[in-house]
């Protein structure tokens, strides 16, 4: 199985084609786009008409020395300003709304795609870096769509409208203005590519900063326990400084671009004013026409300058879009079958048939090799073996987080690859070694598999009681409504683990997977959990990984794994005689005084007396 890595790609494309996928998200909002477009056209038209208003005021109002004409001209100007104000409000509102809406849609699309990807994807791509893309990059796109695109379109209209009015007002001076435009566009093209490349690098380094900070803060107890704060601060400072240096290079390129555009614009206006001033002095044009021409010239060259600013924003947005589209394009290596087999009355029989597996990140290390055994409905089977023997990998295969490279895993006789992942996991509950409690109330945590409005308090309490957690939960100030932080902050390890067991039991699964589920419990709680598991044996298929053999001596069968292979299978008493590996474990953990080849009954009794 191949895994796709989203290692930041520094080489950027040479155009804005990367923005096309983001623009596609505008399609559902045609009415808002039409409203924004109308407002945009209205405001641009009014702005352009102001130049003619200036010409009339100067030539007719001031020149005629008629107060009434001046007043009517100014009233007309005031009406235009009011229209411009209303249009600007409408344009800003609708364009900003579209930007926020598209940004929200993109976040939802990316998250919805990622949350269903196979877990192996997140082994080669850091979740914190992905989180930065979902937040930072979508915010950048929101700013571009909700602001920069509007500015660009407005200035495009102003540019072409201004050129037309320049030609109408004074064709000779227009040649000077149009001649300066290529001088402005050239640096935009030359510097634009460089700015975009640096923008993407800046976004990548910022994501790296956020990723490092998130990792160290999530593991703050380990950081402080090893007095690693100084090293972390130094490393974080180095990453921040690296991001700063990339940002400075981007800012420098953009500053040079802005300065050059400003110099060329002001030079063109100066040349135009000198030529136009000569024409006014010699009577070839009026002062009003020159004022109107200056106004339109400022609009035209200002539009080019504004577009140059927007161009760099679009370059950054293109880089952000590339990063988001990489996430959306990441394939799911474990797709559902086109026509999945239905599970009408699942019994909970699990079978491993010559299963082999290697992790994609370690293709030379065979984690499982020809593993075969069956778990009948209602049985309790324990998995025992040294670390790295493949016990947790078997759980990953049962939940179809991965697919075996050899053989098959089946539920009730159906290959898991023929079932839909959602239906499969509806029948299975997992209690991980790390409780992995998400932030929320205890009611939400225990009823995690359902929408919060559908969670039944009676069912929650029943699950808590089975997990020996109801007493401590009811002692909390708010009971089931008690809100816990991420990871169950404020609870002991044993309390967190009992909540995780209650969460698994709440859904009444057909198969229960326990990964060292009692490792953090005290002896009394462990005994009660063991009794609870024994009480559901026969109704629920239980597969338990255990290093503490005291939790699994009552299992129907115990599978001993060693080096990714099945070393022995049998009940506790039988394995004491037939498996030297299991016997060593039992002798160390249960302090039984027996010989590996002793009578099974005496060995069993010896173990029981020691435990």
C-alpha positions, 0 to 999 in steps of 0.5 A, spaced: 500 500 500 502 506 498 502 512 502 501 519 499 505 524 503 504 532 503 511 534 504 511 542 502 513 543 495 517 549 494 516 549 486 510 553 484 507 554 478 507 560 473 500 562 473 494 563 477 490 556 474 491 553 481 485 558 484 480 554 479 478 549 484 477 554 489 473 559 484 468 552 483 466 553 490 463 560 488 457 556 483 452 555 489 452 563 490 450 566 484 445 570 487 450 574 491 455 574 486 450 578 481 448 582 487 455 584 488 457 585 481 451 590 480 453 594 486 460 593 483 458 596 476 454 601 479 460 604 484 465 604 478 460 608 474 459 613 479 466 614 480 468 615 473 462 620 472 465 624 478 470 626 473 465 629 468 462 632 474 469 636 476 469 638 469 462 641 469 463 644 476 470 648 474 468 650 467 460 651 468 460 653 475 466 657 477 467 659 470 460 662 469 460 665 475 452 663 476 451 661 483 445 657 481 448 653 476 454 652 481 449 650 487 445 645 482 452 642 480 454 641 487 447 638 488 448 633 483 455 631 486 452 630 492 447 625 489 453 621 486 456 621 493 450 618 496 449 613 490 456 611 491 456 610 499 450 605 498 453 601 492 459 601 496 455 598 502 452 593 498 458 591 494 462 590 501 457 586 504 456 581 498 463 580 497 465 579 504 459 574 505 461 570 499 468 570 501 466 568 508 461 562 505 466 560 500 472 559 506 467 555 510 465 551 505 472 549 503 474 548 511 468 543 511 470 540 504 477 539 507 475 536 514 470 532 511 475 528 506 480 528 511 476 525 517 474 519 513 481 517 510 485 511 512 489 512 519 496 511 515 495 517 511 496 521 518 503 517 519 506 520 514 503 527 514 503 531 521 496 533 523 498 539 526 501 541 519 494 539 516 490 543 521 494 549 519 492 548 512 485 548 514 485 554 518 491 559 515 490 557 508 482 558 508 483 564 511 488 567 506 483 565 501 477 568 504 481 575 504 482 574 497 475 572 495 472 577 500 476 583 498 482 582 493 478 579 488 473 585 489 478 590 488 481 587 482 474 587 478 473 594 481 479 596 478 479 593 472 472 596 470 475 603 472 481 602 468 477 600 462 472 605 463 477 611 465 481 609 458 475 610 454 473 617 458 481 619 457 480 618 450 474 622 450 477 628 454 484 628 450 486 623 446 493 626 446 494 626 453 491 619 453 497 617 449 502 619 455 498 615 460 497 609 456 505 609 454 506 608 462 502 602 463 507 597 460 512 600 464 508 598 470 506 591 468 513 589 467 515 589 474 508 586 476 510 580 472 517 579 473 516 580 481 510 576 481 512 569 480 518 571 485 513 573 491 508 567 490 514 562 491 516 566 497 509 566 499 508 559 499 515 558 503 512 563 508 506 559 509 510 552 509 514 555 515 509 558 519 505 551 518 512 548 521 512 553 527 505 551 529 506 544 528 512 544 533 508 549 538 502 544 538 506 538 539 510 540 545 504 543 548 500 537 547 506 533 551 507 539 556 508 534 562 513 530 558 517 536 556 517 539 563 518 532 567 525 532 562 526 540 563 526 540 556 523 547 556 530 550 554 531 546 548 524 547 546 524 554 546 531 554 542 528 550 537 522 554 537 525 560 536 530 557 530 523 555 527 520 562 528 526 566 525 526 561 519 519 563 518 521 571 519 527 571 514 522 568 509 517 573 510 522 578 510 524 576 503 517 576 501 516 583 504 522 586 500 520 583 494 513 586 494 516 593 497 520 593 491 514 592 486 510 597 490 515 602 490 517 601 482 510 602 480 509 608 485 515 611 481 512 610 474 505 612 476 508 619 479 512 620 473 507 619 468 502 623 472 508 629 472 509 628 464 502 628 463 501 635 467 506 638 464 503 637 457 496 638 459 498 645 463 502 647 456 495 646 453 491 650 458 496 656 458 495 656 450 488 655 450 488 648 447 484 645 452 480 648 458 482 647 466 475 643 467 478 638 461 485 638 464 482 637 471 477 631 469 483 628 465 487 628 471 482 625 475 481 619 470 489 619 469 489 618 476 484 612 476 487 609 470 494 608 473 491 607 480 487 601 478 494 598 475 497 600 481 492 597 485 491 591 481 499 590 482 497 589 489 492 584 488 496 580 484 501 579 489 495 577 494 492 572 488 499 569 488 499 567 495 492 565 494 494 560 489 499 557 493 494 556 499 489 553 494 495 548 492 496 546 499 488 545 500 487 541 493 493 537 495 489 535 501 482 534 498 486 530 492 489 525 497 486 518 496 483 514 501 487 507 500 481 503 503 475 505 499 468 501 500 466 496 495 462 498 490 456 493 492 458 492 500 455 486 503 450 487 508 450 484 515 443 483 517 444 479 523 451 479 525 453 474 530 460 477 532 465 471 529 472 473 527 477 469 523 484 470 521 486 466 515 493 466 513 494 474 515 500 477 513 502 485 514 507 490 513 507 497 515 508 502 509 513 506 512 517 500 514 516 495 508 522 491 510 519 489 517 514 483 516 509 485 522 504 479 521 506 472 518 501 467 516 497 468 522 490 464 523 485 463 528 478 464 529 474 467 535 467 464 535 461 468 537 460 470 544 467 467 546 473 471 550 480 470 546 486 474 549 492 476 545 499 475 549 506 476 547 512 481 547 511 488 545 512 488 537 509 481 536 503 484 532 497 484 537 495 491 536 496 490 528 491 485 529 486 490 532 487 495 526 486 490 521 479 488 525 477 495 524 479 495 517 484 501 519 489 497 514 488 491 509 492 485 510 497 484 504 496 476 505 490 472 507 484 475 509 480 477 516 473 476 516 466 477 520 461 472 520 464 469 514 465 475 510 471 478 508 472 485 511 474 488 504 467 486 502 463 490 507 462 498 508 467 501 513 461 504 517 457 498 518 463 494 520 465 499 525 458 499 528 458 492 530 465 493 533 467 497 539 474 499 541 477 500 548 484 503 546 490 503 551 490 510 551 483 512 553 483 518 548 477 522 551 475 528 547 473 534 550 466 534 552 461 532 558 461 525 560 454 524 557 457 526 550 464 522 552 460 515 553 455 516 548 460 518 543 457 514 537 451 517 537 449 525 536 448 528 543 441 529 542 440 521 541 444 519 547 440 516 553 442 517 560 439 511 562 443 507 557 449 511 559 448 510 567 448 502 565 454 503 561 458 506 567 455 501 572 458 495 568 465 499 567 465 501 575 465 508 573 458 510 575 460 511 583 465 516 581 461 520 576 455 521 580 460 524 586 462 529 581 459 536 582 455 536 575 454 528 574 453 526 567 453 534 565 460 534 568 465 537 562 472 534 561 478 537 558 481 534 552 484 527 554 480 527 560 484 532 564 482 532 571 481 525 572 486 519 574 488 514 569 484 509 572 478 513 571 479 515 564 480 508 562 473 506 565 470 512 561 473 509 555 470 502 557 463 505 558 464 508 552 465 502 548 459 498 552 454 504 551 453 501 543 452 494 545 457 492 540 457 485 537 465 485 538 469 488 543 476 490 542 480 491 549 487 494 548 490 493 555 484 496 557 485 495 565 492 497 565 491 503 569 486 500 574 487 498 581 486 491 583 479 492 586 477 496 579 480 491 575 477 485 578 470 488 578 472 490 570 474 482 569 467 480 572 463 485 568 467 482 562 465 475 564 458 477 565 457 479 558 461 473 555 457 469 551 453 475 548 459 479 546 465 477 542 471 479 546 478 480 544 483 482 549 490 484 548 493 483 555 500 484 558 497 483 565 495 475 565 491 476 571 486 479 566 485 474 561 486 467 565 478 466 565 478 467 557 476 461 553 482 461 549 489 465 549 493 466 543 500 467 544 504 471 539 511 472 538 515 475 532 508 476 528 506 469 528 502 465 532 506 461 537 501 457 541 493 457 542 489 454 548 486 456 555 490 458 560 492 452 564 494 448 558 498 454 555 502 453 562 504 446 560 505 447 552 508 454 551 514 456 554 513 463 552 507 463 556 509 459 562 515 465 563 510 470 563 505 467 568 511 465 572 514 472 572 507 476 573 503 471 577 509 468 581 507 461 580 511 456 583 511 450 577 515 447 572 513 448 565 512 441 564 508 440 570 501 437 571 496 442 568 491 442 574 496 443 579 500 449 575 493 452 574 492 451 582 499 454 583 497 460 579 490 461 582 493 461 589 499 466 587 494 471 584 
